[in-house]
Amino acid sequence: MTRRITYAEALREAQDYCLGAYPNAYLMGLGVSDPKGVFGSTLGLVDRHGPERVFDIPIAENAMTGVALGSAISGMRPILTHQRVDFAISSLEQIVNQAAKWHYMFGGQMSAPMVIRMVVGWGWGQGPQHSQSLHSWFAHIPGLRVILPASPHDAKGMLIAAVEDDNPVICIEHRWLYGVSDEVPDEDYRVPLGVSQVLRQGTDVTVVGVSYMTVECLRAAELLAEHGVTAEVVDLRSVRPLDHETVLASAQKTGRILTVDQAHSICGIGSQISSLVTEHLFPELLCAPQHLGIPEHPAPSSPALAKNFYPLAHEIASRCMKMLGEPGEIPSRDLAHPADQPDHTFQGPF
């Protein structure tokens, strides 16, 4: 049985299930027990499972990531939340040099089953130090799994699968997704890590979305349909491991592929997919693979500068039309909302 709940509620249900099913699981992070509960994703969990298993942490990201790792290799299954990926930068040594290497260094005899939730995305003037999307950093590291659920259904199923996985898993959550609603099963279920999903069938162009950009890709597909163009939309879901088969099959079908990410393009996921498709499908492509990201400078804080910084549906659709040999801009449908909010449904909290 399913019912419609938000992305934040789906994450909360996943953590609630894991805390109930696994006595060795616990949840810690900045704000997990405060009234906002990490965008609503941890509300009520301290009341259900107690302050010994759900608790706030000091602003000492490197040390607390080390605590999570130490407990993981000792038999626990921690879920650690960093309210911004920017804050997690302080803990890169623990994640990259320690957690990612533990299984390999000990010949498979030890593992580090830990999940680190990180929030990405912009909005309400978050600016250069609070809105970066650095998932390609983590995707570069063997030993890590890096997931980016883009729907409430996937958020619940992928987070449960991540907690049950014996590898360290980086779970990237875009702040614009927390209020998005979807049909989600009541019971526990798993969405496999490293498997992409075709959300919309098409024959003219493949559009690959990363995290929240999947939502904009679906909106772009609707705009393109009005111009007689059928776009196939792929939700990447995971960047490590990367689902080569689904991406290649779709690109082979349409002959054109555009990757849309909310990150910088240089050395990014879009570049990786372009390289993959070119290497395997070059003779069959109708045009060069392309990727759309944010400009190569830090994120602005002011609405005036942010207005044209982030790729939205009309820009995605316009790029697809150019790939089809139809130059021209498709206008935005909604210019009334602030430049750093996706639409009026976004309610924060911050």
N, C-alpha and C positions, 0 to 999 in steps of 0.2 A: 504494500500500500504506500502511495506517495502523497505528499502534500507540498504546497508551495512555501518555501522558506528562503531566507536571504543567505548570501555567501557567508556572512559572519555567523549566522545560526548554524550553518552546515559545519563550519570549522569547530564550533562549540560542541556540536553533537559528536563529532569525530573524537575530540579530546575526552569528552565525557565517557564515551564507550571505551576508549583505550585505558583510561584511569580505572574504570570499573572492571574491565576484563583482565588487566595485568597489574597485579599488586606491586610489581617492580617498576611501574611507570610513574613518572611525576612530571609536573609542569612548573616552570619558573621563568621569570622574565620581568622586565620593567613594565609595570602597569597591569599585570595579569589579575591583580586583586583590587584594582582601584575602581571607582564608579563607572568609568568608561570601558574597562575591560578589553583593552587592545581592540578598539573599533567594535566592541560588542562581542568579540570572538571568545572571550573567557569569562563572561558574566555568569555568576552563580556557581562556578566550579569549586571555588574555595569553600562554599557552604556545603556542597555535596560531598567533597572528598577530604576536606580538612586542610588547615594551614600547614601541616607537615608535608603535604603532597602538592599543594598549589600555593605558591608564594612569590612575593616581589623579590627583587634583587637589587643590590647597590649598583651605582653607575661605575662598574668595573668590568667591562665586557670581556676583556682578555682573561681575567681571573675566573669569572663565572663560566666562561666557555670551557676553561680548564677543569672546573668542578664538574661540569656536565660530562666531559670526556672521561675524567677519572671514574665517575660513577658508572658510565657506560661500559668501560672495559672491566668493571668489577661486577657486572651482572644486572645493572639497572637499565631502564629505557627512558632516558630523559627527553622532554620536549622543552627546548629553550627558545624563548621569543626575544628577538631584538626588534624594537619598535620601528627602526629604520635600518636599511642595509648600510647606510652611512655609519651608523653606530657600530655595526659588526666589523668594520674595517679594523678596529682596535684588536680584534680577536683573530686576525688572519693567521698568525703563527700557529695558534692552537688548531685551527681548521685545516690549513694547508699542509703544515709540516707534521702535525700529529694525527688528528682524526683520519685524514685521508690516507695515511701511510700505514696505520696500525696493522691492518689485516695482512698487507703485503710483507711488512718487515718481520712478522712472526710466522711466516709460512702458512697462513690460513688458520693457525691455532687460536688466534684471538680476533675479536671483532669489536667495533665501536658502534653499536646500534643506537644512534642518537638522531633526533630531528631538530634542526634549527630553523625556526620561522623568521623570515625577514620581510619587512614591508618596503615596497618601492612605490614610486609614482609621485606626482606633483599635486598642487592644489593649495589655494588660499595662501599664496606667497611663501611656499616652503623653500623655494630658492636653491642655490648651489649646493648647500650642505645637508639638505634633508629630502631630496627628491631624486637621487641618482638611481639608475637601474644598472646594476653591476653583475647581472647573472652570467654574462659571458666570462667574467673572471673565474667564477667557480666551475663553469663548464669546462674550462681549460685543464682542470686538475683531475687526473686519474684517481680513482678511489672514492670520489664523491658522486652522489646522485643529486641532480638539480631539477626540481619540478616547478611548474608554473601553472597551477590550475586556474582556469578562466571562467568556470561556472560553479554554482553551488553544488551541483551533482558531483562534479569532479573534485571539488574542494574536500567534501566529506570522504569520498572513496579513496582519493589519493593520499590524504593525510593518515587514514587508518592503515593503508598499505605501507606508508612511509614508516610509521611507528613499528610495524611488524617486520620491517626489513632489517637485516643485520648490517647493512652499510650505513654510514653517515649520510643523511639526506638533508639538503638545503631546500626548504619550501619557500618560494618567492610569491608574495601576495601583493597585488596592486591595490592601493588604497581606494581606487574608484570602483572596485568590485564588491566591497563589503555590503553595499545595499542592494546589489542585483539579486533578483529572485528567480527561482527555478523549481521544478518538480524534483523532490528528493525523497528516496525511500525512507520509511520509518526505521527499518532494521539496519544492522551493520552490513556493509558490502565493501568490496575492494575494486578500485580502478587500477589496472596494472601500470607500473611506472615504466616510462620509456616507450609508450605506445601513443602515437598521434591519432587524431580522429577527424574524418571528413564530415563537416557539419552541413555542407551544402554542395550538391552536385552541380557541375558545370562543364562546359566543353571549350570555352574560349580562352580562359586564363585561370591559372591557379594563384590564389592569394593565401599566403601562410601567415597566420597571426600568432604573435607571442604575447601571452598573458592578456591584459586588458585590450590590447590591439585586436584580438580576435573579435571582440564586440564591435569595434569600428569596421573590421573587415566584413562582417555580416551586414552592417548598415550600408557599406559601400556596394556590396553585391545587390542590394535592393535598388540603389541608384543606377547601377549599371544595367539592371534588368529593364529599366525604363528606356534605355537606349538600345535595347535588343541584344545586350551582351550577357552571356551566362558565365558567371564566375564560380569556380569551385573553391570553397573556403575550407582550409585545413587548420585546425587548432593544434599547434605543435605540442602543447601539454608539458613536454619535458625537453630539456636541452642537453642533459647527460643522464642516461644514454639518449642519443638522437635517433629518432625513427627514420632511418634512411629509406626503407621500403615504401612507406606511405607517401613520403615527399616525392620520391622518384616516380612512383606509379602515377601520381597526379600530374606531375610536370610532363611526363611522357604522353599522357592523355590529352593535355591542352596545348603543349608546345610552348607555353609561356608561363613564367613564374615570378611573382613579386612577394618578397618577405617584408612584413611590416612589424617593426619593433619600437618600443618606447625608449630605446637606448641609442647611443652613438653608433654609427655604422662601421667605423674603422675597427677592424679586428672583432667585429660583433657577430651575432648569430646569423644575420642576413648574409654577411660575407661568407660564412661557413656553408650555408645552404647554396649560395651561388656557385661556390667552388665545387661542391658535391654534384650539383646538377650539370655543370659544365663538363666535369670529368667523365660522367657516366652517360650523358645524353646529348653531347654537343651536336652530332649530325642531325638529330631529330628536332632540335629547337627551332622555333619560328622567329625568335628574337632573343637577345641576350638576357640572362637572368638579372633581375634588379632587386634592390632592397631600399626601403624607405624607413628612415629613422629621424632622430632629432639632430639639429645643427651641431657642429663641432665646437661648441663653447659651453661653459657651465649654464645650468638652468637659471633663467631670470626670475626675479621675485615680483617685479611690477607687472600689472595686467597689460600695460601697453607693450612691453617687451615679450610677454608670454603669449600674446594673441596669435602669433604665427609660428610658435616654437614647436608645437606638438602635432603630429600627423593625425588628422581626423578623417571621417568617412569620405567627404567630398574630395580631399586630396588623394586618397587611395584610389577612388574611382577615376579621377583625372589622370593619374599615372597609368592606370590600366588602359584607358582609352588611347594614350600615347603609344603604349606598347602594341596596340592593335592598329596603329597608323592613323588614329583619329585625334589629332591635336585639338586642344581647347580645354577650358576649365569648366568643371561641373561645380556650380555654386553650392555653398553650404545651405542646409535647410534650417539651421537654427543659429542665428547670430546674436540672440538676445541674452544667452547665459554668459556668465563671466568666463574669461579665456582660460582660467585654470580650474574649471569645473567641467565635467563631461556633459552634464545637462542638469535640469532643475531637480531631478530625483536624488542627486547626491546631497546628503545631509551631514556629512562630516563623520565623527565629531571634530576632527582637526587634521 
